[in-house]
Amino acid sequence: MKLFFVSDIHGSSYYAKEAIRLFEEEKADQMVILGDVLYHGPRNPLPKDYAPAEVVDLLNPYKSKIIAVRGNCDSEVDQMVLNFPILGDYHLLLMDGYKIFMTHGHLYNRNQMPDLNPGDVFIHGHFHLPMAEKLEQVYYLNPGSITLPKENNPNSYGILEDGVFMIKDLNKNVMKSIKIKS
């Protein structure tokens, strides 16, 4: 199974279109949205082509292919217009002998880790910084932000396939990668 990870769309129709384009080009099986789908938040600048209603129209046709978690900028009002669940604080997947704990990052993060077993994967967004490293016995991943990257990082997304997690820029250049060992 090939998973496509995107975080922090923040209501940008431009970057939602980019995410869908890349999801299709990567031929991924599922798109995992790690929160902050529609609203830009009070601390963020307005993103390029801020149009939350258009983002809804772009993502809803993919509802059967989307796994999503709630970000700190997501709310019940957002769930009323999105046709896929977004209000769970985390989502778990079992894959190739390890557990993948997916969350936004405002509740669980590097400083507030969930209980995981050695070899499990912990992935979140929220900080808008790409990360791929082994932290003690757990693989710690963040695809960065598709819309509002920080610290001069490019806009990015993640791919998990055949036990390898890659962070790529929007031209599909690999920025970081790590082999997940089960």
C-alpha positions in Angstrom: 0.0 0.0 0.0 1.2 3.5 -0.9 0.2 6.3 1.5 0.4 10.0 0.6 0.7 12.4 3.5 -0.2 16.0 3.4 -0.6 18.5 6.3 -1.7 22.0 6.8 -3.6 22.9 3.7 -5.1 25.9 5.6 -7.8 26.6 3.1 -5.5 27.2 0.1 -7.3 26.0 -3.1 -4.0 26.4 -5.0 -2.1 23.9 -2.7 -5.1 21.6 -2.4 -5.0 21.3 -6.2 -1.3 20.6 -5.9 -1.9 17.9 -3.3 -4.5 16.2 -5.5 -2.2 16.5 -8.6 0.6 14.9 -6.6 -1.6 12.2 -5.1 -2.7 11.2 -8.6 0.8 11.4 -10.1 2.2 9.3 -7.2 -0.6 6.7 -7.8 -1.1 6.5 -4.0 -3.8 4.3 -2.5 -4.8 6.7 0.3 -4.3 10.4 1.1 -3.7 11.0 4.8 -4.5 14.6 5.8 -2.8 15.5 9.1 -5.1 18.3 10.0 -5.7 22.0 9.4 -7.7 21.5 6.3 -9.8 24.7 5.8 -9.0 27.5 8.2 -5.7 29.4 8.1 -5.6 30.1 11.8 -5.0 33.4 13.6 -1.2 33.1 13.7 -0.7 32.3 10.0 -0.8 34.6 7.0 -3.6 34.2 4.5 -2.3 31.4 2.2 -2.2 31.7 -1.6 -5.7 31.4 -3.1 -7.4 31.2 0.3 -10.8 29.6 -0.6 -12.0 27.1 1.9 -15.2 26.4 0.0 -13.2 25.5 -3.1 -11.0 23.2 -1.0 -14.1 21.4 0.2 -15.2 20.9 -3.5 -11.8 19.7 -4.4 -11.4 17.2 -1.6 -14.9 15.8 -1.2 -14.8 13.7 -4.4 -11.8 11.8 -2.9 -13.7 11.0 0.3 -13.2 7.2 0.0 -9.5 7.7 -0.4 -8.9 10.1 2.5 -7.9 9.4 6.1 -7.9 12.6 8.1 -7.3 13.8 11.7 -8.3 17.0 13.4 -5.9 19.9 13.5 -5.9 22.8 15.9 -7.6 24.9 13.2 -10.3 22.4 12.4 -13.8 22.4 13.9 -17.3 20.9 13.9 -18.3 23.5 11.4 -15.7 22.2 9.0 -16.9 18.6 9.4 -20.4 19.8 8.4 -19.1 20.5 4.8 -16.4 17.8 4.4 -17.7 14.3 3.4 -14.9 12.4 5.2 -14.2 12.3 9.0 -11.8 14.9 10.3 -12.6 15.2 14.0 -10.5 12.3 15.4 -7.5 13.5 17.4 -5.5 10.5 15.9 -5.8 7.6 13.6 -4.0 4.2 13.9 -3.0 1.9 11.0 -1.3 -1.5 11.2 1.1 -2.0 8.3 3.8 -4.5 7.6 4.3 -5.4 11.3 4.3 -2.0 12.8 1.7 0.6 14.0 1.4 4.0 12.4 0.1 6.7 14.8 -1.1 9.6 12.8 -2.1 12.9 14.5 -1.9 16.7 13.8 0.8 17.5 16.4 -0.9 20.0 18.7 -1.8 17.3 21.3 0.8 14.6 20.6 4.3 15.6 19.4 8.0 15.1 20.1 7.5 16.4 23.6 4.2 14.6 24.3 4.7 11.2 22.6 1.9 8.6 22.5 2.7 5.1 23.9 4.3 3.2 21.0 6.2 0.0 20.6 9.8 -0.2 19.3 9.7 0.0 15.5 6.3 1.9 15.4 5.8 5.1 13.4 4.7 8.4 14.8 3.7 11.0 12.2 2.2 14.4 12.6 2.1 17.9 11.0 1.4 21.2 12.8 4.9 22.5 13.0 5.3 22.9 9.2 8.8 21.4 9.3 9.8 18.2 7.5 11.2 15.5 9.7 12.3 11.9 9.2 14.4 10.4 11.9 14.5 7.6 14.5 13.8 8.9 17.9 14.8 6.3 20.4 13.0 3.2 19.2 10.2 5.0 17.2 10.3 6.5 13.7 9.4 10.2 14.0 8.0 11.7 10.8 6.5 15.0 9.7 5.8 15.7 5.9 6.2 19.4 6.4 3.5 21.8 5.1 2.0 21.8 1.7 0.9 25.4 2.1 2.8 27.3 4.7 6.3 25.8 5.2 8.6 27.3 7.9 12.3 27.9 8.3 12.9 28.4 4.5 11.7 24.8 3.7 9.9 24.2 0.5 6.3 23.2 0.3 6.3 19.4 0.9 4.4 16.2 1.3 5.2 12.6 2.3 5.1 9.2 0.8 5.2 5.8 2.6 5.8 2.9 0.4 7.5 -0.5 0.8 8.8 0.5 4.2 10.4 3.8 3.1 9.1 7.2 4.1 10.1 10.0 1.8 9.5 13.8 2.1 9.3 15.4 -1.3 9.0 18.9 -2.6 6.2 19.8 -5.1 8.5 18.9 -8.0 8.7 15.4 -6.5 12.4 15.8 -5.5 13.2 13.7 -2.4 14.3 16.0 0.5 14.6 13.4 3.2 13.9 9.7 3.5 14.1 6.9 6.1 13.7 3.1 6.0 11.1 1.8 8.4 12.2 -1.6 9.7 9.5 -3.9 11.0 
